[in-house]
């Protein structure tokens, strides 16, 4: 017989990319300086006081989307006043903006974006700026970037493009050939090791269900920053036994469940107090559950304080349209009802032996744990139930 532990929730053509060719990833405020070197962290920029209208954006593309070597400068600030009263006039202090991608960059036709999904909140450059990640229509590609030397500010060519291709796989990954650009998935580079990046969840070729992954892991890739050769290592974090309240399947009969497996059990009307509908003339007990009636969503409420008095009057104004809320309501009898941010369902985890489920799912709530049932009602975080999967 398997035992499930229930957890109640009170309830996640191509466009170009530009990159700065400085020496590394840094945090904190930029240190603006007027000098001969503009490499990070001593970025060179206009540090003046003038209100300057935005200039005309520089042209970094053409009709066929191939212009991977273009470098431009924003000259808008030239001729304006610095904080010290001098004029910002040295064009050598303008930081270069270089186009990195074009229609030939990968084996896919993409709309490229900086950051994961176009977001700027992830670390998409490694610690010495020798690798840069670029988003491509839901995938994440990685190129070998040159922070210095003759090719400074550009990717190194790989086959006919600029991104790491699957034929450079060494171990743990899948070789789809030189014509396929590797999708590294939802990535974040290590802040200390320039050869390491971490993938969250699945990607297209390596971290897949076919290869035995379930999309709940954080897995490391190791990349040679000179050649692009890469390997997929052992996953370092696994959220398989987290709480998948939004993705676990409903319980079904005659189904194989392993230890730690999660299922969702929607409550039937027979498993709720008074058929799931609040009624007058009933004495509700601690932990009783009803749902909102007459709306588009049957939001679940439970009694967190019971008076032992029969109900009278009208039903509390239970939320009956999305989203369900974690609100607290009272009826005329003084019972306190708390919303659960959810419809009438519970998440359960198999804490017993692995096996095949039986024909029915039987709920047998135990006494509340010590300290949960108080004179003020039930601590809402203590509403737990043991459940038996009947064979």
Legacy VTK file of the C-alpha trace (Angstrom):
# vtk DataFile Version 3.0
C-alpha trace
ASCII
DATASET POLYDATA
POINTS 391 float
0.000 0.000 0.000
1.380 3.365 -1.000
0.933 6.352 1.253
0.664 9.855 -0.113
1.394 12.994 1.874
-0.914 15.871 1.020
0.281 19.448 0.929
-2.285 22.250 0.878
-1.344 25.392 -1.004
-2.614 28.818 -0.169
-2.171 29.937 -3.489
5.445 30.496 -12.427
15.365 37.553 -42.155
17.564 37.817 -39.012
18.281 40.629 -36.660
21.706 41.478 -35.339
23.104 41.538 -31.814
25.654 43.948 -30.437
28.167 43.466 -27.643
30.759 45.582 -25.892
34.255 44.278 -26.436
35.662 45.124 -23.008
37.544 42.728 -20.754
35.015 40.887 -18.637
31.776 40.969 -16.691
31.582 43.456 -13.833
29.002 44.476 -11.266
28.175 47.791 -9.649
28.142 51.283 -11.080
30.251 52.087 -14.103
33.340 54.170 -13.393
33.269 56.828 -16.100
36.720 58.085 -16.924
38.302 60.361 -19.449
41.411 58.517 -20.464
43.018 56.506 -23.207
41.614 53.102 -22.264
37.883 52.375 -22.282
38.064 48.714 -21.276
35.818 47.583 -18.427
35.446 48.547 -15.671
36.774 51.988 -16.695
34.173 52.623 -19.357
34.531 55.797 -21.393
31.370 57.784 -21.966
29.962 61.261 -21.996
29.690 62.408 -18.371
28.090 65.763 -18.991
25.029 67.735 -18.063
23.352 68.576 -21.379
19.921 67.234 -22.280
20.688 65.567 -25.600
17.969 64.341 -27.980
18.428 60.774 -29.166
20.325 60.604 -32.416
19.500 58.621 -35.518
20.088 54.913 -34.844
23.084 53.647 -36.816
22.464 51.258 -39.676
23.599 47.747 -38.770
21.666 45.736 -41.330
20.851 45.579 -44.990
18.289 43.906 -47.189
19.750 40.388 -47.015
20.618 40.492 -43.305
24.365 39.968 -43.799
26.511 42.595 -42.170
28.366 40.784 -39.416
31.454 42.989 -39.392
29.815 46.375 -38.870
31.071 48.504 -35.975
29.494 51.857 -35.185
29.842 54.608 -32.587
27.202 56.800 -30.990
28.521 60.271 -31.766
25.500 62.093 -30.346
27.431 63.381 -27.325
30.304 64.976 -29.233
30.353 68.736 -28.805
28.404 68.761 -25.539
29.483 69.957 -22.107
31.111 67.744 -19.471
30.573 68.169 -15.736
33.810 70.150 -15.466
32.681 72.610 -18.142
34.943 71.255 -20.859
33.593 70.014 -24.170
33.243 66.312 -24.885
34.979 66.183 -28.243
37.331 63.190 -28.275
35.839 60.581 -30.611
38.382 58.054 -29.291
36.367 57.928 -26.063
33.283 56.585 -27.802
32.700 52.895 -27.075
32.340 50.662 -30.140
29.085 48.836 -30.837
29.628 45.815 -33.065
27.095 43.643 -34.812
27.689 40.004 -33.891
25.010 38.089 -35.743
23.506 37.959 -39.202
21.528 35.601 -41.415
24.519 33.233 -41.703
25.258 32.972 -37.981
23.492 29.664 -37.354
21.697 26.808 -39.059
18.363 28.390 -38.110
16.622 31.522 -39.312
16.264 33.558 -36.139
15.286 36.826 -34.598
18.264 37.209 -32.279
17.949 38.840 -28.871
20.327 39.580 -26.023
19.743 37.581 -22.854
17.508 34.664 -22.027
14.258 35.248 -23.874
15.425 38.791 -24.537
15.753 39.458 -20.800
18.713 41.401 -19.451
18.574 39.872 -15.965
20.611 36.731 -16.697
24.396 36.433 -16.982
24.820 35.864 -20.706
28.574 36.523 -20.869
31.143 34.349 -19.122
33.610 35.704 -16.594
36.349 36.614 -19.114
34.032 37.550 -22.023
35.322 34.684 -24.171
31.798 33.214 -24.505
28.605 35.104 -25.261
25.084 33.675 -25.264
22.445 34.893 -27.713
18.743 34.006 -27.737
17.295 32.637 -30.953
13.518 32.098 -31.177
13.302 30.338 -27.813
16.724 28.669 -28.014
20.041 29.832 -26.559
23.159 29.744 -28.725
26.737 30.363 -27.589
29.608 31.826 -29.612
33.351 32.222 -29.082
33.847 35.954 -28.488
37.116 37.900 -28.838
37.611 40.588 -26.163
41.016 41.458 -27.600
43.305 40.857 -30.560
42.827 41.375 -34.279
39.252 40.048 -34.135
38.314 42.077 -31.054
34.589 42.633 -30.651
33.605 39.766 -32.959
32.734 36.095 -32.748
35.165 33.518 -34.106
33.851 31.670 -37.150
32.616 28.093 -36.639
31.962 26.275 -39.914
29.795 28.687 -41.915
28.411 30.513 -38.862
29.515 31.864 -35.515
27.775 29.625 -32.960
28.874 26.323 -31.446
27.512 23.411 -33.482
26.638 19.931 -32.216
29.557 18.195 -33.940
31.792 19.810 -31.277
30.138 17.614 -28.625
32.727 15.613 -26.654
30.669 13.703 -24.070
27.228 13.610 -22.478
25.696 15.516 -25.398
24.193 14.569 -28.756
26.061 15.058 -32.047
23.563 16.179 -34.691
26.325 17.120 -37.118
28.136 20.286 -38.169
25.008 21.703 -39.780
23.086 21.940 -36.499
23.647 24.760 -34.024
23.656 23.560 -30.406
20.740 24.766 -28.314
22.080 25.150 -24.771
18.612 25.839 -23.325
17.852 28.369 -20.589
21.394 29.216 -19.544
23.362 31.181 -16.994
27.152 31.393 -17.094
29.234 30.624 -14.027
30.427 33.764 -12.253
33.813 32.193 -11.485
34.644 29.553 -14.115
34.755 30.911 -17.697
34.420 27.400 -19.137
31.159 26.599 -17.337
27.514 27.407 -17.955
24.375 25.992 -16.372
21.186 24.977 -18.156
17.855 25.197 -16.339
15.374 22.594 -17.579
15.353 21.001 -21.015
16.894 21.939 -24.342
16.459 20.643 -27.884
19.022 17.856 -28.217
20.725 16.859 -24.960
18.494 17.431 -21.941
15.344 15.772 -23.250
12.766 13.232 -22.088
14.115 10.788 -24.692
17.516 11.002 -23.023
16.038 10.414 -19.562
15.635 14.013 -18.336
12.358 15.387 -17.018
12.995 19.129 -17.262
13.400 19.710 -13.535
17.208 19.816 -13.411
20.067 22.290 -13.482
22.854 20.754 -15.553
26.392 22.040 -16.287
28.084 22.318 -19.660
31.860 22.676 -19.906
33.070 24.555 -23.003
36.566 24.987 -24.375
36.677 28.761 -24.897
39.241 28.430 -27.701
37.767 25.610 -29.808
34.113 25.398 -28.760
34.393 21.704 -27.833
31.844 21.049 -25.107
30.537 18.364 -22.734
27.366 17.933 -20.689
28.111 16.970 -17.092
26.059 15.407 -14.307
23.137 17.555 -13.215
23.944 19.478 -10.045
20.393 20.245 -8.880
17.182 18.272 -9.372
13.802 19.802 -8.588
11.980 16.553 -9.347
10.917 16.306 -5.737
9.938 19.940 -5.462
6.267 20.855 -5.339
4.872 20.843 -8.893
1.452 22.178 -7.942
0.801 23.393 -11.472
2.154 20.480 -13.484
1.498 17.217 -11.580
-1.046 14.911 -13.285
-4.328 13.821 -11.740
-4.312 10.472 -9.917
-5.438 7.560 -12.075
-6.163 3.911 -11.323
-3.797 1.082 -12.358
-0.909 3.480 -12.901
2.713 2.893 -11.900
3.907 5.477 -9.339
7.481 5.637 -8.104
8.661 6.787 -4.703
8.399 10.572 -4.501
5.935 10.845 -7.402
3.402 13.683 -7.244
-0.248 13.633 -8.271
-3.162 16.040 -8.032
-6.488 14.861 -6.626
-9.527 17.058 -7.439
-12.104 16.758 -4.659
-15.501 15.329 -5.477
-18.606 16.824 -3.895
-18.740 13.794 -1.579
-15.296 14.677 -0.237
-16.339 18.184 0.813
-18.644 19.405 3.563
-22.337 19.742 2.641
-21.650 18.582 -0.885
-19.195 21.409 -1.425
-21.853 24.163 -1.168
-22.173 26.417 1.889
-25.624 25.922 3.422
-27.669 27.343 6.280
-28.526 25.287 9.341
-25.238 23.360 9.282
-22.559 23.169 11.938
-19.163 23.320 10.217
-16.036 21.826 11.774
-12.416 22.878 11.594
-10.941 22.022 8.215
-14.283 21.631 6.404
-14.089 22.594 2.737
-16.617 24.176 0.399
-16.293 25.912 -2.942
-17.704 29.109 -4.387
-20.997 28.584 -6.183
-22.522 30.138 -9.273
-19.385 31.590 -10.837
-16.964 30.535 -13.520
-14.405 29.134 -11.030
-15.109 26.934 -7.980
-12.562 28.523 -5.647
-11.854 26.459 -2.524
-12.368 27.729 1.045
-11.757 25.903 4.324
-12.832 26.546 7.900
-9.958 27.876 9.993
-12.131 28.790 12.979
-15.326 26.927 13.879
-17.823 28.151 16.493
-19.985 25.023 16.700
-23.038 27.127 15.862
-25.460 26.323 13.058
-25.156 28.682 10.109
-27.798 31.256 9.306
-28.263 33.995 6.768
-26.458 34.245 3.459
-23.280 32.614 2.209
-20.046 34.555 2.567
-18.945 36.278 -0.626
-16.659 33.483 -1.795
-14.575 34.398 -4.866
-16.115 32.680 -7.886
-14.111 34.166 -10.770
-10.423 33.865 -11.587
-8.095 34.324 -9.888
-8.920 32.535 -6.651
-7.688 34.446 -3.602
-6.114 33.890 -0.207
-8.842 35.962 1.460
-10.479 35.515 4.884
-14.277 35.640 5.220
-16.785 35.015 7.995
-20.377 33.798 8.048
-23.155 34.880 10.393
-22.402 31.953 12.730
-18.889 33.317 13.289
-17.059 30.617 11.331
-13.912 31.873 9.595
-13.335 30.727 6.002
-9.973 31.114 4.318
-9.386 31.052 0.577
-6.646 28.798 -0.766
-5.732 30.531 -4.059
-6.913 27.323 -5.680
-9.822 25.291 -6.895
-10.826 22.208 -4.867
-7.798 20.021 -5.390
-4.844 18.741 -3.402
-1.267 17.857 -4.293
-0.001 14.513 -2.977
3.401 12.830 -2.937
3.995 9.088 -2.759
5.963 8.562 0.456
5.504 4.789 0.427
6.771 2.041 -1.842
6.687 2.254 -5.603
3.932 0.285 -7.276
0.773 0.324 -9.334
-2.248 2.231 -8.072
-5.472 0.456 -7.240
-9.049 1.221 -8.167
-9.864 3.999 -5.702
-8.326 6.948 -3.901
-9.390 7.096 -0.251
-8.938 10.229 1.866
-8.482 9.577 5.592
-7.541 12.818 7.363
-5.715 12.285 10.670
-5.960 14.494 13.771
-4.318 17.881 13.311
-0.665 18.014 14.405
0.054 19.386 17.846
-0.042 23.164 17.901
-2.267 23.484 14.829
-5.686 23.206 16.449
-5.868 26.211 18.769
-8.632 28.213 20.423
-8.240 30.766 17.649
-8.724 28.121 14.961
-6.391 26.124 12.765
-3.024 27.460 11.743
-3.573 27.587 7.953
-0.144 26.082 7.338
-1.041 22.927 9.309
-3.885 21.554 7.205
-2.290 18.205 6.271
-3.876 14.867 5.386
-2.638 11.307 5.060
-4.064 9.551 2.023
-4.165 5.846 1.192
-4.065 4.622 -2.392
-6.312 1.580 -2.124
-5.369 -1.586 -4.019
LINES 2 392
11 0 1 2 3 4 5 6 7 8 9 10
379 12 13 14 15 16 17 18 19 20 21 22 23 24 25 26 27 28 29 30 31 32 33 34 35 36 37 38 39 40 41 42 43 44 45 46 47 48 49 50 51 52 53 54 55 56 57 58 59 60 61 62 63 64 65 66 67 68 69 70 71 72 73 74 75 76 77 78 79 80 81 82 83 84 85 86 87 88 89 90 91 92 93 94 95 96 97 98 99 100 101 102 103 104 105 106 107 108 109 110 111 112 113 114 115 116 117 118 119 120 121 122 123 124 125 126 127 128 129 130 131 132 133 134 135 136 137 138 139 140 141 142 143 144 145 146 147 148 149 150 151 152 153 154 155 156 157 158 159 160 161 162 163 164 165 166 167 168 169 170 171 172 173 174 175 176 177 178 179 180 181 182 183 184 185 186 187 188 189 190 191 192 193 194 195 196 197 198 199 200 201 202 203 204 205 206 207 208 209 210 211 212 213 214 215 216 217 218 219 220 221 222 223 224 225 226 227 228 229 230 231 232 233 234 235 236 237 238 239 240 241 242 243 244 245 246 247 248 249 250 251 252 253 254 255 256 257 258 259 260 261 262 263 264 265 266 267 268 269 270 271 272 273 274 275 276 277 278 279 280 281 282 283 284 285 286 287 288 289 290 291 292 293 294 295 296 297 298 299 300 301 302 303 304 305 306 307 308 309 310 311 312 313 314 315 316 317 318 319 320 321 322 323 324 325 326 327 328 329 330 331 332 333 334 335 336 337 338 339 340 341 342 343 344 345 346 347 348 349 350 351 352 353 354 355 356 357 358 359 360 361 362 363 364 365 366 367 368 369 370 371 372 373 374 375 376 377 378 379 380 381 382 383 384 385 386 387 388 389 390
